[in-house]
Amino acid sequence: MTVREIAERAGVSIGTVDRVLHGRGRVSPETKERILAIIKESGYTPNPIARHLKLNKKHIFAVVMPALDEDSGYWRIACAGINKAQKELAAFGVGIHRFEFNRYNQQSFSRILAGFDPSRYSGLLMAPVIPGESRSFLQKLPEGFPVVFFDAQLPAFSPLTRIGQNAFRSGLLAGRLLEAFSRRTGPYVIVSTHGEDFHIQKRIEGFQAYFAGSSHAPVVRECFDIEHRERRESFVRQLLAEFPFIDGIFVTNASVHGIAAQANSRAGSPHVAIVGYDLVPDNVRQLEAGTIDCILSQRQDYQGYQGLYQLYRKVVLGQEVEAEIEMPIDVYLKENLPAYSTINARKT
């Protein structure tokens, strides 16, 4: 039943029905009771999309994330999902304003968001990959301001929705896979790429838990400059000098390709088993070439896509949203890459 049909049955104008539905303006008690009885009898529920279009209200959501070219282009893929959602929702007045920061420079985060005015935005989609600065920023937002996290999370902070993988379980799986691809002689090395990032630490803990009690307990080495070619190459040289018979390497982010290409280019040396994350173009090429054995994907494009839709459902439609959307841990070998439908697009 439509508002017009309710008005006709009640013998009133559409405007009167609208005032009753939204609790504004004056309506006599008798008329209000008659309209509410018809609504109850018919099972009518308002259409929030139609009402939104009628009001023609704009909703701009802030998106706070690392620069798109960082982490080997990981964030560019995530942003593609956000942009796809925004295009689908543009007809409903949804727009985005993206704030990009350098995740390797904490001051960059504060500088980019120094003038952030929450009154200009209907909500926030955020990748809280710099915990300290992210927490300080979020604490300054008005109480109840709609926030959705993707890719990472912040302990003790409850957004509308968290979107991402179970990082500990992905680390466990990475340990099992690396052992399967290796000679099982050890040693195994974890390359930690982001010291304070909560989900990176959980990946490490999961990997270590898999080898708990093993004679090949993994060692952790930090390479926070993994995006910088010369520093990364120096790190790998030192790593191979320290562990000349290294059996496997677990890289905790999308920049595994740089480690793999160098570690498996030593003439006469046995293959080093390597597991890392994310189907960025360089990782795909190294996986196809055999220098990377396995990639764990977390569907970052879908995370971004769902993140904006969660805000839309809550803010625009007034619907309840899921507190957590857990991404599956997709496992890719060179043999099953063609099954990934967008892989060719990601190479360009």
SVG drawing of the C-alpha trace seen along z (x, -y; Angstrom):
<svg xmlns="http://www.w3.org/2000/svg" viewBox="-13 -23 90 54">
<polyline fill="none" stroke="black" stroke-width="0.4" points="0.0,0.0 1.2,-3.5 0.9,-6.8 -1.6,-7.9 -3.8,-4.8 -3.7,-5.4 -4.7,-9.0 -7.7,-7.9 -8.9,-5.3 -8.6,-7.8 -10.2,-10.6 -7.3,-13.0 -4.5,-14.6 -1.1,-12.9 0.5,-15.7 -1.6,-14.7 -0.5,-11.1 3.1,-12.2 2.8,-14.3 1.5,-11.2 4.3,-9.0 7.0,-11.4 5.6,-12.8 5.5,-16.5 2.9,-19.1 -0.7,-19.2 -3.1,-16.4 -6.3,-15.9 -6.3,-12.8 -9.2,-11.2 -7.6,-11.6 -4.2,-10.3 -5.9,-7.3 -7.7,-6.5 -4.5,-6.8 -2.5,-4.6 -5.2,-2.0 -5.1,-1.8 -1.2,-1.6 -1.3,1.2 -4.0,3.1 -2.2,2.8 1.3,3.6 2.7,0.5 6.3,-0.4 8.0,-3.5 10.4,-3.2 13.5,-5.0 15.0,-5.1 12.0,-6.8 11.9,-9.3 15.6,-10.0 15.1,-10.8 12.2,-13.0 14.3,-15.0 17.2,-15.1 19.6,-15.0 23.3,-14.6 25.5,-12.4 29.3,-12.8 31.3,-10.1 35.0,-10.7 37.4,-8.0 40.7,-7.9 43.3,-5.5 47.0,-5.2 48.1,-6.6 47.0,-4.5 50.5,-3.6 51.7,-2.3 52.1,1.3 52.7,2.2 49.4,0.8 47.3,2.7 45.3,-0.5 44.6,-1.2 42.7,2.0 40.8,1.3 39.9,-2.2 38.6,-0.6 36.0,1.1 35.1,-2.1 34.7,-3.9 32.5,-1.2 30.2,-1.4 30.1,-5.2 29.1,-5.1 26.3,-2.7 25.1,-4.9 25.5,-8.3 21.9,-8.3 20.9,-8.3 23.1,-11.3 26.1,-9.5 29.6,-11.0 33.0,-10.5 35.9,-12.7 39.2,-10.8 42.0,-11.6 45.2,-9.8 48.2,-9.7 51.7,-8.2 51.4,-5.1 55.2,-5.1 55.1,-8.7 53.0,-9.2 53.2,-12.9 51.6,-12.6 48.4,-11.3 48.1,-14.2 48.9,-16.7 46.4,-15.4 43.6,-15.3 44.5,-18.5 41.5,-20.4 39.0,-17.5 35.5,-18.9 33.1,-16.1 30.1,-18.4 30.8,-18.2 30.4,-14.4 27.7,-11.9 30.2,-9.2 33.7,-7.8 35.2,-4.8 38.7,-4.3 41.7,-1.9 43.2,-2.4 46.6,-1.1 48.5,-3.6 47.0,-2.8 48.2,-5.6 47.3,-8.5 44.1,-6.7 42.9,-6.4 43.7,-10.1 41.8,-11.2 38.7,-9.0 38.5,-10.2 38.0,-13.8 34.9,-12.8 31.4,-13.6 29.8,-10.8 27.8,-8.6 29.6,-9.7 29.2,-6.7 32.5,-4.9 33.3,-1.8 36.8,-0.1 38.2,1.9 41.5,3.8 42.5,3.4 41.0,2.8 41.6,1.0 41.3,2.9 38.9,1.3 37.2,-0.8 33.8,0.3 32.9,-1.1 29.5,-0.4 31.2,2.4 34.7,4.0 35.6,5.5 38.6,7.7 40.2,11.1 40.9,12.9 44.5,12.0 45.6,14.7 44.0,17.5 45.6,16.2 49.0,16.4 48.2,19.9 47.4,20.9 50.5,19.1 52.6,21.3 51.0,24.5 51.4,23.5 55.0,22.4 55.9,25.7 54.2,27.6 56.1,25.8 59.5,25.9 62.0,28.7 61.1,28.7 64.7,28.2 64.4,24.7 65.2,22.0 62.0,20.0 62.0,16.2 59.1,13.8 59.6,10.5 57.6,7.9 56.7,4.9 54.8,2.7 55.8,2.6 52.7,1.3 50.0,2.4 47.6,4.6 46.6,7.0 50.2,7.5 51.1,8.4 48.2,10.9 49.5,12.5 52.9,12.9 51.4,14.4 49.3,16.9 52.4,18.0 54.4,18.5 51.6,20.4 51.6,22.9 55.3,23.7 54.9,23.7 56.9,26.6 58.7,27.2 62.4,27.4 62.1,24.9 60.5,22.0 60.5,19.0 62.6,15.9 61.3,12.4 63.3,9.8 61.9,6.2 62.0,4.5 59.9,1.3 61.5,-0.2 60.3,2.7 58.9,0.2 62.4,-1.4 64.3,0.7 67.9,0.1 67.1,0.6 65.0,3.7 67.8,5.2 70.3,4.5 68.0,6.1 67.6,9.3 71.4,9.5 71.9,9.3 69.1,11.9 70.7,14.4 74.1,13.9 72.6,14.5 70.7,17.6 72.5,19.0 70.4,22.2 67.1,20.4 64.1,22.7 61.2,20.4 60.1,16.7 56.8,15.3 56.2,11.7 53.4,10.1 52.1,7.7 51.7,7.1 55.3,6.3 56.4,9.9 57.5,9.8 60.6,7.7 61.8,10.2 61.0,13.2 62.7,12.0 66.0,11.5 65.9,14.5 65.2,16.9 67.8,15.5 70.9,17.0 72.6,19.3 73.1,22.8 71.1,22.2 67.9,24.3 64.5,22.7 63.3,20.7 59.6,21.2 57.8,17.9 54.3,17.0 52.9,13.5 49.7,11.5 47.5,9.9 47.1,10.2 48.8,7.0 50.3,7.1 53.9,7.6 52.9,10.5 50.9,12.1 53.9,12.0 56.2,13.5 53.7,16.2 53.4,17.1 57.2,17.1 57.5,19.5 59.5,17.2 56.5,16.9 54.8,20.2 51.6,18.9 49.6,15.7 46.8,15.2 44.2,12.8 41.8,10.7 39.6,9.3 40.6,5.7 38.4,4.4 35.3,6.0 36.3,4.7 36.2,1.1 33.0,1.8 31.2,3.2 32.6,0.5 30.8,-2.3 27.6,-0.2 27.5,0.3 27.6,-3.4 24.9,-3.9 22.6,-1.3 23.0,-2.8 23.0,-6.5 20.8,-6.8 18.4,-3.9 18.4,-3.7 19.0,0.0 20.9,2.1 24.3,3.3 26.5,6.2 29.0,5.5 31.7,7.6 32.2,8.8 34.9,11.4 36.7,11.9 37.6,15.4 41.3,16.4 41.7,17.0 44.7,19.1 46.3,18.6 48.9,20.7 50.1,20.2 47.9,23.1 44.6,21.4 45.3,17.8 43.1,17.9 40.1,18.7 40.4,15.1 38.2,13.2 39.8,9.8 43.4,10.8 44.1,9.6 42.6,6.2 44.9,5.9 48.0,6.4 47.4,3.3"/>
</svg>
